[in-house]
Amino acid sequence: MKRRIAAAGGLLTAAVLCALSLGTPYVPLLDLPAALGGDGLAGLVVTELRVPRLVLALVAGACLGAAGLVLQEALRNPLAVPEMLGVSSGAALGVAAPLVLAVSVPAAVQPLLAIGGAALGGVLTLLAAGFGRSPSAVLLTGAAVAAALQAALLVLMVLADQLDLQLIYRYLLGSLSARTWQDVTGLGPWLAVAVPALVLCAPVLSVLRLGDDDAQALGVRVRRARFAALAIAVLLIAPVVAVCGPVAWVGFLAPHMARRLDPGGDAVRWLPWSAVCGALVVACADLPARLALAPVETPVGAWTALLGVPAGVALMRRRAAMA
């Protein structure tokens, strides 16, 4: 376990140093301490552009990774991810609709729109699935709700002009471009509510893994617990989607990496691992997003999908072989 912690810490440190050093201008590692908060072009770029972008990547990845674990454990299905439950699509719809309809919305209100859209997707899923009566029903119904919300997004994209269409398209792929400290601090109030709730929820998730009957025998109100888990996932996902867009595959990949790193653990032990793995995935994916086609930036969500699909398939196949 100590080796795994050291390896994860080393990878995260390497990703942080590369994110702060690489790019235009290139800042040597030895000059980074002086550049942080310093004057000149390097100090401005590192302090006002690269650091907030890096912090946002780490926070967004941690939130998506933790939310993915909550959904997978609550529904007892390794394929339960925000993209398949209408949560991410609903949040994206809440942010994209005012843009296309030319409704002026203050930046401070955008997280509320994302929260409302994510809640709409989650509530529609629960209503159609009988408020979590069956985990498989929630997952299948969520996929249908997500498809319906994505169809609504396509309708909005048809109505959008060329400039709005480009903005929506980049947003839907997930992007960390041009993010500032204001975007980072905007996540604070939501995380202040979501993180304590997440800590309290983790032990219940371990009980839900035993099955509905066993969980009820231990005194857990299964449907309420499942509903609460989805609500916590919404609080984790929606603010991130409001700022970064729906960064795909992180909520799927991070929990599987966490289980791989700690095979004998439970939800309580997997939760910090999942958050760390999610942060690592987004931070690493943002490097090629920023540098691969420089000076043109590509959406980070495209890279998380590109890296996440084969990695996720490999993890699932290895898990099936071990079972």
GUKEBA-703987 format. One record per residue (C-alpha): residue in one letter; x, y, z. Coordinates in pm, whole numbers, padded with zeros to 5 digits, always signed. Each point is the difference from the previous one (the first is absolute). Layout:
N
aXYZ;...
END
This chain:
323
m+00000+00000+00000;k+00284+00240+00082;r+00148-00060-00344;r-00333+00076-00165;i-00039+00321+00198;a+00354+00102-00091;a-00059-00083-00368;a-00326+00198-00010;g+00167+00292+00176;g+00293-00010-00241;l-00226-00004-00307;l-00209+00285+00138;t+00311+00205+00079;a+00137-00061-00350;a-00331+00106-00155;v-00006+00318+00211;l+00356+00095-00091;c-00058-00066-00371;a-00321+00202+00003;l+00176+00300+00155;s+00321-00025-00201;l-00092-00105-00354;g-00153+00231-00255;t+00071+00344-00140;p+00194+00140+00168;y+00192-00300+00130;v+00090+00044+00366;p+00287-00220+00127;l-00076-00193+00317;l+00267+00188+00193;d-00165+00330-00093;l-00353-00100+00105;p+00027+00124+00363;a+00107+00343-00123;a-00269+00005-00269;l-00281-00069+00248;g-00127+00344+00087;g+00292+00168-00175;d+00003+00283-00249;g+00050-00035-00371;l-00158-00218-00265;a+00095-00333+00160;g-00140+00102+00338;l-00325+00123-00155;v-00050-00315-00208;v+00080-00240+00283;t-00193+00179+00275;e-00306+00121-00188;l-00040-00268-00268;r+00175-00328+00072;v-00054-00025+00376;p-00378+00060-00004;r-00034-00232-00298;l+00195-00269+00184;v-00200+00045+00321;l-00323-00019-00197;a+00117-00317-00176;l+00084-00165+00332;v-00326+00106+00168;a-00214-00095-00300;g+00168-00339-00034;a-00036-00072+00370;c-00371+00091-00004;l-00073-00209-00309;g+00198-00296+00133;a-00176+00010+00337;a-00342+00042-00165;g+00067-00298-00226;l+00081-00218+00301;v-00316+00116+00181;l-00218-00090-00297;q+00167-00336-00064;e-00020-00105+00363;a-00355+00125+00057;l-00127-00180-00311;r+00236-00298+00034;n+00097+00031-00364;p+00349+00080-00134;l-00155+00170-00305;a-00197+00256+00201;v+00160+00329-00097;p-00127+00360-00013;e-00022-00013-00379;m-00249-00288+00012;l-00233+00135+00268;g-00105+00330-00154;v+00196+00201+00254;s+00276+00132-00228;s-00237+00052-00294;g-00247+00187+00219;a+00271+00228+00137;a+00128+00070-00352;l-00352+00078-00117;g-00048+00246+00286;v+00313+00189-00099;a-00045-00014-00380;a-00368+00102-00017;p+00043+00366+00113;l+00293+00039-00241;v-00203-00109-00303;l-00316+00181+00108;a+00198+00324+00052;v-00095+00024+00367;s+00249+00209+00196;v+00110-00198+00304;p+00259+00123+00255;a+00300-00226+00045;a-00094-00058+00364;v-00333-00149-00108;q+00143-00253-00247;p+00074-00261+00269;l-00363+00030+00110;l-00114-00072-00356;a+00230-00300-00013;i-00125-00120+00338;g-00358+00037-00121;g+00070-00186-00324;a+00185-00279+00179;a-00279-00027+00256;l-00253-00013-00283;g+00186-00289-00163;g+00036-00184+00330;v-00361+00053+00107;l-00132-00111-00341;t+00212-00313+00030;l-00127-00076+00350;l-00362+00073-00089;a+00009-00226-00300;a+00181-00272+00196;g-00230+00008+00303;f+00234+00202+00223;g+00280-00251+00005;r-00210-00311+00049;s+00244-00201-00213;p+00364+00091-00076;s-00021-00149-00350;a-00318+00197-00070;v+00170+00322+00107;l+00292-00065-00234;l-00210-00092-00303;t-00244+00284+00057;g+00288+00241+00051;a+00145-00093-00338;a-00337+00079-00161;v-00028+00333+00186;a+00355+00092-00100;a-00083-00074-00365;a-00310+00222+00022;l+00195+00288+00154;q+00271-00037-00262;a-00269+00019-00267;a-00116+00327+00155;l+00358+00124-00017;l+00013-00089-00370;v-00315+00203-00059;l+00162+00299+00170;m+00312-00045-00212;v-00215+00010-00316;l-00149+00331+00115;a+00337+00150+00094;d+00199+00230-00224;q+00353-00088-00107;l+00177+00169+00291;d-00231-00146+00265;l+00028-00340-00168;q+00377+00002+00031;l-00023+00103+00366;i-00256-00270+00078;y+00196-00267-00187;r+00322+00078+00187;y-00191+00019+00327;l-00168-00339-00055;l+00338-00164-00050;g+00130+00147+00326;s+00263+00271+00005;l+00227+00171+00253;s+00104+00274-00239;a+00004+00359+00128;r-00108-00096+00351;t+00093+00240+00280;w+00005+00020+00380;q-00362+00118-00012;d-00101-00336-00147;v+00192-00184+00271;t-00142+00199+00290;g-00351-00039-00141;l+00017-00371+00079;g+00072+00065+00368;p-00356+00038+00137;w-00122-00312-00179;l+00294-00209+00118;a-00053+00124+00355;v-00339-00171-00010;a+00087-00304-00212;v+00320-00116+00171;p-00142-00044+00355;a-00304-00174-00147;l+00231-00225-00199;v+00196-00097+00311;l-00322-00086+00183;c-00130-00197-00298;a+00305-00223-00048;p-00075-00254+00278;v-00356-00041-00128;l+00133-00078-00348;s+00194-00294+00144;v-00324-00137+00143;l-00189+00048-00327;r+00254-00225-00173;l-00136-00291+00203;g-00332+00017-00185;d-00334+00157+00077;d-00124-00278+00227;d+00317-00017+00209;a+00020+00379+00021;q-00360+00021+00123;a+00074-00269+00256;l+00282+00219+00132;g-00237+00293+00039;v+00074+00194-00320;r-00294+00153-00183;v+00120-00101-00343;r-00209+00222-00221;r+00070+00309+00208;a+00368-00083+00012;r+00010-00046-00377;f-00184+00327-00050;a+00244+00178+00235;a+00296-00149-00189;l-00133+00136-00329;a-00056+00342+00161;i+00360+00007+00123;a+00123-00102-00345;v-00200+00289-00148;l+00164+00244+00244;l+00343-00127-00102;i-00059-00010-00375;a-00213+00304-00077;p+00238+00281+00109;v+00286-00168-00186;v-00210-00036-00315;a-00104+00365+00030;v+00364+00110-00013;c+00175-00267-00209;g-00275-00174-00193;p-00070-00375+00022;v+00353-00147+00009;a-00069-00355-00113;w+00116-00335+00139;v+00162+00135+00318;g-00291-00119+00215;f+00033-00344-00157;l+00376-00042-00002;a+00098+00140+00343;p-00208-00243+00212;h+00137-00298-00192;m+00353+00125+00052;a-00076+00043+00371;r-00124-00359+00029;r+00307-00121-00186;l+00230+00185+00240;d-00181-00134+00309;p-00167-00330-00095;g-00098-00091+00355;g-00152+00334+00090;d-00353+00134+00027;a-00170+00326-00091;v+00158+00185+00294;r+00352-00096-00113;w-00071+00034-00371;l-00142+00352+00027;p+00330+00188+00052;w+00169-00222-00258;s-00273+00075-00251;a+00031+00373+00061;v+00378-00013-00043;c-00024-00211-00315;g-00259+00235-00148;a+00220+00301+00071;l+00297-00178-00155;v-00193-00097-00313;v-00123+00355-00069;a+00334+00163+00083;c+00186-00240-00230;a-00259+00032-00279;d+00022+00380+00013;l+00369-00011-00097;p-00056-00134-00355;a-00318+00209-00023;r+00212+00310+00052;l+00322-00102-00173;a-00062-00264-00270;l-00122+00241-00269;a+00141+00324+00145;p-00079+00284-00043;v-00348-00149-00059;e-00153-00156+00313;t-00213-00313-00021;p-00281-00088+00247;v+00119-00198+00300;g-00312-00218-00021;a+00117-00134-00336;w+00324-00117+00160;t-00165-00154+00305;a-00223-00197-00237;l+00294-00095-00221;l+00199-00123+00300;g-00294-00126+00201;v-00164-00232-00252;p+00292-00243-00047;a+00105+00027+00364;g-00354-00065+00120;v-00041-00299-00231;a+00331-00143+00121;l-00098+00045+00366;m-00340-00160-00057;r+00153-00298-00183;r+00258-00052+00271;r-00270+00019+00267;a-00209-00257-00190;a+00301-00229-00035;m+00073+00024+00373;a-00365-00077+00081;
END
